[in-house]
Amino acid sequence: MDFKPIWCEDIEKYVLGACLFDGDLLDHAIRVLSVDAFYSSAHRDIWQATIDLVLGHGRTMDIPALGDELKAQGTYERCGGAAYLWQLYEASIAPADFPAHVEALLDFQRRRAFFLEQRSVLDDLVEGRPSAELAARAQDAAGRLVGQGKEQSVSEVVDELLSDGVQDHIMLSCAPFGPTGIDIGATIGPLFPGQYVVVAAYTSTGKTAFLSSLVTSMCYDGIPVGWVSLENSPQECVARIEAQHARLPTIPILLRQVRSEEKRRALERAAEWIRAQRLWIRRLYGPSETDLAQAVRQMIQQHGVKVVLVDFVQKVRTPGRNRNLEISGVVSSLIAAAGSDATLLLASQISREGMKEERPRLWHLRDSGVIENEARAVMILSRQTKGEPPRDGTGKQPILLDLAKNTLGPTGECPATLWGAWSCLWPGDATPPWTLGPGGMAAYLRDKEFDEREQVEVFG
């Protein structure tokens, strides 16, 4: 069973470059980072030489001294020589960004250890080793990924695993009768803290409608959710959720033009329902990488949210950086902010090249950096028709929901329809039952039986 390497070349370069540039940053990194925190063989050699130079010989860190140490260890040419060391020096980051990048390296190290142990467990399982022993090993590896800071004996962990399984996870399950009739969770599987899922699309393809429907469904499931919006106001976000819960069009809610008495009562019930939810929304205007990470961390610490939605990452700007490296830094900071406490939902745009394609691919994520490389799953929404949607008040558009990456399950495509008026996606080209009135919904609930296996097979 093969796993894609979990690392980020740019982050490793940033940290090494910052250590060459600033002695205080080096003092911090050398206390917390081992050689195993780096994946690149060249970077491992450089960090080993750094440790030996500073801790072993008590010398000051600079490029000439580091070069001499690498030569003494016979790894100078293999690391790229002076040219590569100067390249690292020029890649250094602002001191304020350094702790988040160090934490990202530690997180990548834990994840690599987790997957290597899981692969070892699977190999031993094939060889016929005792299942109880393997269960303990698997849970111990999971603890390194999602259980940081919690010390437990092996016997306690085994007892918890056998009785309850791994509890600290969420499912992106859209309720069958909820705003999106696509059970994403059944296909993607469990999501653990520190992981993130990307939802990518170009403009006016239903990205925010789809994300808001996931938020609504998680509220149905009682999951505490935080929504950091870099594009829409809190009022717009809430209006989408109200529309989905009340089964009403979004625009009249935004404009407060709901005239029917029956619809006003439905809207009032939706408003009362939303007030009772563990949902927090924050609007940020042109935030820096640090501002965004701090907002995410505050939501987690103050409100105990288990999922944080960020819509969308390309809105973050850090002047002076290459755009790809900038997005890499944003994602790393978000991972560090989530830590072992929350799962991230990251909205992303599709590049102009991807907009020209009938079906965008992973490499079409705009200014992607490492956003798709380290994602637990990536979903891409694309329009299946050109031109404007019909002007019949429904906002109906054929959409393809492509589960392009799923590290713990199948990938595939789900043809769907965006019903823009109600801010929802629905599988195939069928009309959502609530748009047919009370009689249509009643018939739907009476006749339709949802089978979990059927939901998984939506992605064919």
C-alpha positions in Angstrom: 0.0 0.0 0.0 1.7 3.3 -1.1 1.2 6.7 0.5 2.1 10.0 -1.1 5.0 11.6 0.8 3.7 14.2 3.4 5.9 17.2 3.3 6.3 20.7 1.8 9.6 21.6 0.2 8.9 25.4 0.5 8.3 25.2 4.2 11.4 23.2 4.8 13.3 25.9 2.8 11.7 28.7 4.7 12.7 27.3 8.1 16.3 26.5 7.1 16.7 29.9 5.5 15.3 31.7 8.6 17.8 29.7 10.7 20.6 31.0 8.5 19.3 34.5 8.8 18.4 34.9 12.5 20.2 33.3 15.4 17.2 33.6 17.7 15.1 31.6 15.3 17.8 29.0 15.0 17.9 28.7 18.9 14.1 28.0 18.9 14.2 25.5 16.0 17.2 23.5 17.2 15.4 22.8 20.5 12.2 21.4 18.9 13.2 20.0 15.4 15.0 16.8 14.9 16.4 15.6 11.6 13.2 13.6 11.1 11.2 16.8 10.9 12.7 17.2 7.4 11.7 14.9 4.5 14.1 16.1 1.8 17.4 14.2 2.0 19.3 17.4 1.3 17.5 19.2 4.0 18.1 16.4 6.5 21.8 16.6 5.7 21.8 20.3 6.2 19.9 20.2 9.5 22.2 17.4 10.8 25.2 19.5 9.9 23.5 22.5 11.7 22.9 20.5 14.8 26.5 19.2 14.9 27.9 22.7 14.1 26.0 24.5 16.8 25.5 21.9 19.6 28.5 19.7 18.8 31.2 22.2 18.1 29.6 25.3 19.7 30.2 27.4 16.6 28.1 30.3 15.2 25.8 29.4 12.3 26.6 31.1 9.0 26.9 29.9 5.4 30.7 29.5 5.3 30.7 27.6 8.6 27.8 25.4 7.5 29.5 24.7 4.2 32.7 23.6 6.0 30.6 21.2 8.2 28.9 19.7 5.2 32.2 19.2 3.5 33.6 17.5 6.7 30.6 15.2 6.7 30.9 14.5 2.9 27.5 15.8 2.0 28.3 19.3 0.6 28.0 18.5 -3.1 25.0 16.2 -2.5 23.2 19.2 -0.8 23.8 21.5 -3.8 26.8 23.3 -2.5 27.1 27.0 -1.9 24.5 27.9 -4.6 21.8 26.0 -2.7 22.8 27.4 0.7 22.4 30.9 -0.7 19.1 29.9 -2.2 17.9 28.9 1.3 19.2 32.2 2.8 17.2 34.2 0.2 14.0 32.1 1.0 13.9 33.1 4.6 10.6 34.3 6.0 9.4 37.0 8.4 10.1 36.1 12.1 6.4 36.4 12.9 5.7 33.5 10.4 8.4 31.3 11.8 6.6 29.5 14.7 3.7 28.4 12.4 6.2 27.0 9.9 8.0 25.1 12.6 4.7 23.7 13.9 3.8 22.7 10.3 7.1 20.7 10.0 6.3 18.9 13.3 2.8 18.1 12.1 4.1 16.7 8.8 6.6 14.6 10.8 3.8 13.2 13.0 1.7 12.4 9.9 4.6 10.6 8.2 5.2 8.5 11.3 1.4 7.7 11.4 1.2 6.5 7.8 4.5 4.5 8.1 3.1 2.8 11.2 -0.2 2.1 9.5 1.6 0.5 6.5 3.6 -1.6 8.9 0.4 -2.7 10.7 -1.2 -3.7 7.4 1.9 -5.6 6.3 1.9 -7.5 9.6 -1.9 -8.2 9.3 -1.3 -9.8 6.0 1.4 -11.9 7.7 -1.1 -13.1 10.3 0.2 -11.3 13.4 -2.3 -11.1 16.4 -5.1 -8.6 15.8 -5.1 -7.3 19.4 -1.5 -6.4 19.2 -2.0 -4.7 15.8 -5.0 -2.8 17.1 -2.9 -1.3 19.9 -0.2 -0.3 17.4 -2.6 1.3 15.1 -4.2 3.3 17.9 -0.9 4.4 19.2 0.0 5.7 15.7 -3.3 7.5 15.5 -2.5 9.1 18.8 0.6 10.7 17.3 -1.6 12.3 14.7 -4.7 13.4 16.6 -4.0 13.0 20.2 -1.1 15.3 20.9 -0.7 16.3 24.5 -2.8 13.4 25.9 -0.7 10.9 27.8 -2.4 7.5 28.2 -1.2 4.0 29.0 -1.4 1.5 26.2 -4.0 -0.5 28.1 -6.2 2.5 28.4 -5.9 3.3 24.7 -6.7 -0.3 23.7 -9.8 -0.4 26.0 -11.0 2.9 24.4 -10.5 1.6 20.9 -12.3 -1.7 21.6 -15.2 -0.1 23.3 -15.7 3.2 21.4 -13.3 3.4 18.5 -11.6 6.7 17.6 -14.1 9.3 18.8 -12.3 12.5 17.9 -13.4 12.7 14.3 -16.2 14.2 12.2 -18.2 13.1 9.1 -19.1 15.5 6.3 -22.5 13.9 6.2 -25.2 15.8 4.4 -28.5 14.7 5.9 -30.6 12.9 3.3 -33.4 15.4 3.6 -31.1 18.3 4.1 -30.0 21.0 1.8 -27.7 18.8 -0.3 -28.9 15.3 -1.1 -25.4 14.0 -1.6 -23.9 12.0 1.3 -20.3 13.2 1.1 -19.3 11.6 4.4 -20.2 8.1 3.2 -17.7 8.4 0.4 -14.9 10.5 2.0 -15.0 8.7 5.4 -14.0 10.1 8.8 -12.0 13.3 9.1 -9.6 13.8 12.0 -8.3 17.0 13.6 -5.4 18.6 11.8 -6.7 17.4 8.4 -8.3 19.6 5.8 -10.6 19.2 2.8 -10.5 21.5 -0.2 -13.5 22.6 -2.2 -12.4 24.2 -5.4 -14.4 26.0 -8.2 -14.3 29.0 -10.4 -16.7 31.9 -9.9 -20.5 31.3 -9.8 -20.2 27.5 -9.8 -21.9 26.9 -6.5 -18.8 26.7 -4.2 -20.2 28.8 -1.4 -23.7 27.3 -1.8 -22.2 23.8 -1.4 -20.0 24.9 1.5 -22.9 26.5 3.3 -25.0 23.4 2.8 -22.2 21.4 4.5 -22.3 23.8 7.4 -26.0 23.5 7.7 -25.8 19.7 7.7 -23.1 19.7 10.3 -25.4 21.9 12.5 -28.0 19.2 12.0 -25.5 16.7 13.4 -24.6 18.9 16.4 -21.0 19.7 15.3 -19.7 23.0 16.5 -18.7 25.0 13.4 -16.7 28.2 12.7 -17.0 30.1 9.4 -14.3 32.6 8.6 -15.5 34.4 5.5 -13.1 36.5 3.4 -15.7 37.2 0.8 -19.3 37.4 2.1 -20.8 39.2 5.1 -22.1 37.3 8.1 -25.6 38.3 7.0 -25.1 36.7 3.6 -23.8 33.5 5.2 -26.7 33.3 7.6 -29.2 34.0 4.8 -27.9 31.0 2.9 -28.4 28.8 5.9 -31.8 30.2 6.5 -32.8 29.5 2.9 -31.6 25.9 3.2 -33.3 25.3 6.5 -36.6 27.0 5.6 -36.6 25.7 2.0 -37.0 29.3 0.7 -35.1 31.3 -2.0 -32.1 33.2 -0.8 -32.5 36.6 -2.4 -35.9 37.5 -0.8 -34.4 36.6 2.6 -31.4 38.9 1.9 -33.7 41.7 0.9 -36.3 40.9 3.5 -39.0 40.6 0.9 -40.6 37.4 2.1 -44.3 38.4 1.7 -46.3 35.2 2.2 -47.4 34.6 5.8 -46.6 30.9 5.6 -43.1 31.7 4.3 -42.5 34.3 6.9 -43.4 31.8 9.6 -41.0 29.3 8.0 -38.3 32.0 8.0 -39.0 32.8 11.7 -38.7 29.1 12.6 -35.4 29.0 10.7 -34.1 32.0 12.5 -34.9 30.5 15.9 -33.2 27.2 14.8 -30.0 29.1 13.7 -29.9 31.0 17.0 -29.7 27.7 18.9 -26.8 26.3 16.8 -23.2 26.2 17.8 -22.1 28.2 14.8 -19.8 31.2 14.8 -19.2 33.4 11.7 -16.4 36.0 11.4 -15.8 38.3 8.4 -12.1 39.3 7.7 -11.2 42.0 5.2 -7.9 41.5 3.3 -6.3 39.6 6.2 -2.7 38.7 6.4 -1.6 35.1 6.9 -1.1 35.8 10.6 -4.6 37.5 11.0 -6.3 34.5 9.4 -4.5 31.9 11.5 -5.2 33.9 14.7 -8.9 34.1 13.8 -9.1 30.3 13.3 -7.2 29.6 16.6 -9.5 32.0 18.5 -12.6 30.3 17.3 -11.2 26.9 18.4 -10.0 28.1 21.8 -13.0 30.3 22.7 -15.9 28.3 21.2 -14.5 24.7 20.9 -15.4 24.4 17.2 -14.5 21.1 15.6 -14.7 22.3 12.0 -13.5 25.7 10.6 -14.5 26.8 7.1 -12.3 29.3 5.4 -13.8 30.9 2.2 -11.5 31.4 0.4 -7.7 31.1 0.8 -6.7 33.2 -2.3 -8.1 36.3 -0.6 -5.1 36.4 1.8 -2.3 38.6 0.7 1.3 38.9 1.9 3.2 41.5 -0.2 6.6 40.6 -1.4 6.2 36.8 -1.8 5.8 34.6 -4.8 2.1 33.8 -4.9 2.5 30.0 -4.8 4.8 30.3 -1.8 2.3 32.7 -0.2 -0.5 30.2 -0.4 1.8 27.5 0.9 2.5 29.7 3.9 -1.2 30.4 4.5 -2.1 26.7 4.4 0.8 25.8 6.8 -0.3 28.5 9.2 -3.9 27.2 9.1 -2.7 23.7 9.8 -0.7 24.9 12.8 -3.7 27.0 14.0 -6.0 24.0 13.8 -3.5 21.8 15.5 -5.0 18.6 17.0 -8.3 20.3 17.8 -10.2 20.9 14.5 -10.7 19.9 10.9 -10.4 22.6 8.2 -12.7 23.1 5.1 -10.7 25.3 2.7 -12.4 27.0 -0.3 -10.1 27.6 -3.3 -10.4 29.1 -6.7 -9.6 27.5 -10.0 -7.0 29.1 -12.2 -7.8 30.8 -15.6 -6.3 27.8 -17.4 -8.7 25.5 -15.5 -11.7 27.7 -16.5 -10.9 26.9 -20.1 -11.1 23.2 -19.5 -14.4 21.2 -19.6 -13.3 19.5 -16.4 -10.7 21.2 -14.1 -8.0 19.0 -12.5 -6.1 19.2 -9.3 -3.2 21.2 -10.9 -5.7 23.9 -11.9 -6.2 25.1 -8.3 -5.2 28.7 -8.5 -1.9 29.7 -6.8 -2.2 26.3 -5.2 1.2 25.9 -3.5 0.8 22.8 -1.4 -2.9 23.1 -0.9 -3.8 20.0 -2.9 -0.7 18.0 -2.0 -1.5 17.7 1.7 -5.3 17.7 1.6 -7.2 14.8 3.0 -9.7 15.2 0.1 -10.3 17.6 -2.8 -13.6 18.3 -4.4 -13.8 20.3 -7.6 -17.1 21.8 -8.8 -17.4 22.7 -12.5 -20.2 23.9 -14.7 -21.4 21.6 -17.5 -23.0 24.3 -19.6 -21.7 27.6 -21.0 -23.5 30.9 -20.7 -25.8 32.3 -18.1 -28.3 30.2 -16.1 -32.0 30.3 -17.1 -33.9 33.4 -15.9 -36.8 31.4 -14.4 -36.0 32.2 -10.8 -34.4 28.8 -10.0 -30.8 29.5 -10.9 -30.6 26.0 -12.2 -27.2 24.9 -13.6 -25.8 21.4 -14.3 -22.7 20.9 -12.1 -20.1 18.1 -11.9 -18.9 17.4 -8.4 -15.5 15.7 -8.8 -14.0 14.0 -5.8 -10.6 14.3 -7.3 -8.6 13.2 -4.2 -9.6 11.0 -1.3 -6.7 9.5 0.7 -8.8 7.0 2.6 -11.5 6.0 0.1 -12.6 6.1 -3.5 -12.6 9.0 -5.9 -15.1 9.7 -8.6 -17.7 12.0 -10.1 -21.2 13.0 -9.2 -23.4 14.8 -11.7 -25.5 17.3 -9.8 -27.6 20.4 -10.3 -27.0 23.7 -8.6 -30.3 25.3 -7.6 -29.0 28.8 -7.0 -32.2 30.2 -5.7 -32.2 27.8 -2.8 -28.4 27.7 -2.4 -28.3 23.9 -2.8 -26.9 21.1 -4.9 -28.9 18.1 -5.7 -27.7 14.8 -7.3 -28.5 14.3 -11.0 -31.0 16.6 -12.7 -33.9 15.8 -10.4 -35.8 18.7 -8.8 -35.3 19.1 -5.0 -38.6 17.9 -3.4 -39.1 21.1 -1.4 -39.4 23.1 -4.6 -42.5 21.1 -5.4 -44.4 22.4 -2.4 -45.7 20.5 0.7 -47.2 17.7 -1.3 -44.0 17.1 -3.2 -42.0 16.9 -0.1 -44.4 14.6 1.6 -44.4 12.2 -1.3 -40.6 12.3 -1.4 -40.3 11.4 2.3 -42.9 8.6 1.9 -41.4 7.0 -1.2 -37.7 7.5 -1.1 -35.6 5.1 1.0 -31.9 6.2 1.5 -29.5 3.3 1.4 -25.9 4.1 2.6 -24.5 1.9 -0.1 -26.5 3.7 -2.7 -25.1 7.1 -1.4 -21.5 5.8 -1.7 -22.2 4.7 -5.3 -23.3 8.2 -6.2 -19.6 8.8 -7.0 -19.2 6.6 -10.0 
